[in-house]
Amino acid sequence: QVQLVESGGGLVQPGGSLRVSCTASGRIFRVNDMGWYRQAPGKQRELVAAITRGGSTNTADSVKGRFTISRDNAKNTVILQMNSLKPEDTAVYYCNARCATLTGVIDSWGQGTQVTVSS
């Protein structure tokens, strides 16, 4: 009913930048909160950054000052700009969106995109 399609990610050297984006589609009345989570091997999934429909953001301490989350409500898209990347940022990054549909609120996840920071 709701699909999240992620793009971006890849391999980058320490200190480099990457951008990942995610677009929600389907039978959506309104996209509410959107966010990015990540999961490194052997670790639990953790919140990286989230943004409300009105633009209020919440960013993990580990990425503050380096990562910026933004969104385009007209396109149902959320973007995570990642600068000054470190090896410890290596993980699979997952998009999350809470969408209001005609049948209720649905919490959806993207398929994940790999971000690898390595020299």
Protein Blocks (a to p, Z undefined) as FASTA:
>chain_A
ZZcddeeeddddehiacddddddedjdfbdcddddddddehiacddfbdcdfkopacddf
klgokaccdddfklopacdddehiafklgccdddddddddfkbccddddebiaddddZZ
